[in-house]
């Protein structure tokens, strides 16, 4: 159990904020969501604990990266700008809501992995 908690903490701390490369954040956010949904779907077919932990690490890293990109884009775009006023086609609140729902799914999977490891 300590290993799992350490893995989660390490994945969150090890992920660094990458500077926005100038690419369209709407496309970047969509790619990250696609990766995350694929990791979550693949998780269901995994059988070994190490594969499940690796998948969970990938999911948490992707969620963290998504939230950092969203935060950085909001800061660059200006805080509290409605999506129709943004220079990018991004509904920030929808992306944040999706990311939080995805985090909930990941945490449920993590809880199941912890229970199975005990």
C-alpha positions as a Markdown table, in Angstrom:
| # | Residue | x | y | z |
|---|---|---|---|---|
| 1 | Unk | 0.0 | 0.0 | 0.0 |
| 2 | Unk | 2.9 | 2.4 | 0.8 |
| 3 | Unk | 4.3 | 1.6 | -2.7 |
| 4 | Unk | 1.0 | 2.6 | -4.3 |
| 5 | Unk | 0.7 | 5.9 | -2.3 |
| 6 | Unk | 4.4 | 6.6 | -3.1 |
| 7 | Unk | 3.8 | 6.0 | -6.8 |
| 8 | Unk | 0.8 | 8.3 | -6.9 |
| 9 | Unk | 2.7 | 11.1 | -5.0 |
| 10 | Unk | 5.8 | 10.6 | -7.1 |
| 11 | Unk | 3.7 | 10.8 | -10.4 |
| 12 | Unk | 2.1 | 14.0 | -9.3 |
| 13 | Unk | 5.3 | 15.6 | -8.1 |
| 14 | Unk | 7.4 | 14.4 | -10.9 |
| 15 | Unk | 5.2 | 15.9 | -13.6 |
| 16 | Unk | 6.5 | 19.3 | -14.4 |
| 17 | Unk | 4.6 | 22.2 | -15.9 |
| 18 | Unk | 5.5 | 22.3 | -19.6 |
| 19 | Unk | 5.4 | 25.7 | -21.2 |
| 20 | Unk | 2.7 | 26.2 | -23.8 |
| 21 | Unk | 4.3 | 25.5 | -27.1 |
| 22 | Unk | 2.1 | 27.8 | -29.1 |
| 23 | Unk | -0.1 | 24.9 | -30.4 |
| 24 | Unk | -3.8 | 25.2 | -30.3 |
| 25 | Unk | -4.8 | 24.3 | -26.7 |
| 26 | Unk | -8.2 | 23.0 | -27.8 |
| 27 | Unk | -6.4 | 20.3 | -29.9 |
| 28 | Unk | -3.9 | 19.6 | -27.1 |
| 29 | Unk | -6.7 | 19.2 | -24.5 |
| 30 | Unk | -8.6 | 16.9 | -26.9 |
| 31 | Unk | -5.5 | 14.8 | -27.4 |
| 32 | Unk | -4.9 | 14.5 | -23.7 |
| 33 | Unk | -8.6 | 13.5 | -23.1 |
| 34 | Unk | -8.3 | 10.9 | -25.8 |
| 35 | Unk | -5.2 | 9.4 | -24.2 |
| 36 | Unk | -6.8 | 9.3 | -20.8 |
| 37 | Unk | -10.0 | 7.6 | -22.1 |
| 38 | Unk | -7.9 | 5.0 | -23.8 |
| 39 | Unk | -5.8 | 4.4 | -20.6 |
| 40 | Unk | -9.1 | 4.0 | -18.7 |
| 41 | Unk | -10.5 | 1.6 | -21.3 |
| 42 | Unk | -7.3 | -0.4 | -21.4 |
| 43 | Unk | -7.2 | -0.7 | -17.6 |
| 44 | Unk | -10.3 | -2.9 | -17.6 |
| 45 | Unk | -8.4 | -5.6 | -19.6 |
| 46 | Unk | -5.3 | -5.5 | -17.4 |
| 47 | Unk | -4.7 | -8.5 | -15.1 |
| 48 | Unk | -1.4 | -7.9 | -13.3 |
| 49 | Unk | -1.1 | -5.4 | -10.5 |
| 50 | Unk | 2.0 | -3.9 | -12.0 |
| 51 | Unk | 0.2 | -3.2 | -15.3 |
| 52 | Unk | -2.7 | -1.7 | -13.4 |
| 53 | Unk | -0.4 | 0.6 | -11.4 |
| 54 | Unk | 1.4 | 1.6 | -14.6 |
| 55 | Unk | -1.9 | 2.5 | -16.2 |
| 56 | Unk | -3.0 | 4.5 | -13.1 |
| 57 | Unk | 0.3 | 6.3 | -13.2 |
| 58 | Unk | -0.3 | 7.2 | -16.9 |
| 59 | Unk | -3.8 | 8.4 | -16.1 |
| 60 | Unk | -2.8 | 10.6 | -13.2 |
| 61 | Unk | 0.1 | 12.0 | -15.2 |
| 62 | Unk | -2.2 | 12.8 | -18.1 |
| 63 | Unk | -4.8 | 14.4 | -15.8 |
| 64 | Unk | -2.1 | 16.5 | -14.1 |
| 65 | Unk | -0.8 | 17.6 | -17.5 |
| 66 | Unk | -4.3 | 18.4 | -18.7 |
| 67 | Unk | -5.0 | 20.6 | -15.6 |
| 68 | Unk | -1.7 | 22.4 | -16.0 |
| 69 | Unk | -2.3 | 23.1 | -19.7 |
| 70 | Unk | -5.8 | 24.4 | -18.8 |
| 71 | Unk | -4.4 | 26.6 | -16.0 |
| 72 | Unk | -1.6 | 28.0 | -18.2 |
| 73 | Unk | -4.0 | 28.6 | -21.1 |
| 74 | Unk | -6.5 | 30.4 | -18.8 |
| 75 | Unk | -3.6 | 32.6 | -17.5 |
| 76 | Unk | -2.4 | 33.4 | -21.0 |
| 77 | Unk | -5.9 | 34.0 | -22.2 |
| 78 | Unk | -6.9 | 36.0 | -19.2 |
| 79 | Unk | -8.8 | 34.8 | -16.2 |
| 80 | Unk | -12.6 | 34.4 | -16.3 |
| 81 | Unk | -12.9 | 35.0 | -20.1 |
| 82 | Unk | -16.0 | 33.2 | -21.4 |
| 83 | Unk | -15.3 | 30.6 | -24.0 |
| 84 | Unk | -17.0 | 32.7 | -26.7 |
| 85 | Unk | -14.5 | 35.5 | -26.0 |
| 86 | Unk | -11.4 | 33.2 | -26.0 |
| 87 | Unk | -9.1 | 33.3 | -29.0 |
| 88 | Unk | -9.2 | 29.5 | -28.8 |
| 89 | Unk | -12.3 | 27.3 | -29.2 |
| 90 | Unk | -12.1 | 26.0 | -25.7 |
| 91 | Unk | -15.0 | 25.7 | -23.2 |
| 92 | Unk | -12.7 | 25.9 | -20.1 |
| 93 | Unk | -15.4 | 24.9 | -17.7 |
| 94 | Unk | -16.4 | 21.8 | -19.7 |
| 95 | Unk | -12.8 | 20.7 | -20.0 |
| 96 | Unk | -12.3 | 21.2 | -16.2 |
| 97 | Unk | -15.6 | 19.3 | -15.5 |
| 98 | Unk | -14.5 | 16.4 | -17.8 |
| 99 | Unk | -11.1 | 16.3 | -16.2 |
| 100 | Unk | -12.6 | 16.1 | -12.7 |
| 101 | Unk | -14.9 | 13.3 | -13.8 |
| 102 | Unk | -12.0 | 11.5 | -15.3 |
| 103 | Unk | -10.0 | 11.9 | -12.1 |
| 104 | Unk | -13.0 | 10.4 | -10.3 |
| 105 | Unk | -12.8 | 7.3 | -12.5 |
| 106 | Unk | -9.1 | 7.0 | -12.0 |
| 107 | Unk | -9.4 | 7.3 | -8.3 |
| 108 | Unk | -12.1 | 4.5 | -8.3 |
| 109 | Unk | -9.7 | 2.3 | -10.2 |
| 110 | Unk | -6.9 | 3.2 | -7.8 |
| 111 | Unk | -9.1 | 2.2 | -4.9 |
| 112 | Unk | -9.9 | -1.1 | -6.5 |
| 113 | Unk | -6.2 | -1.8 | -7.1 |
| 114 | Unk | -5.4 | -1.0 | -3.5 |
| 115 | Unk | -8.1 | -3.3 | -2.3 |
| 116 | Unk | -6.9 | -6.1 | -4.6 |
| 117 | Unk | -3.3 | -5.6 | -3.4 |
| 118 | Unk | -4.2 | -6.0 | 0.3 |
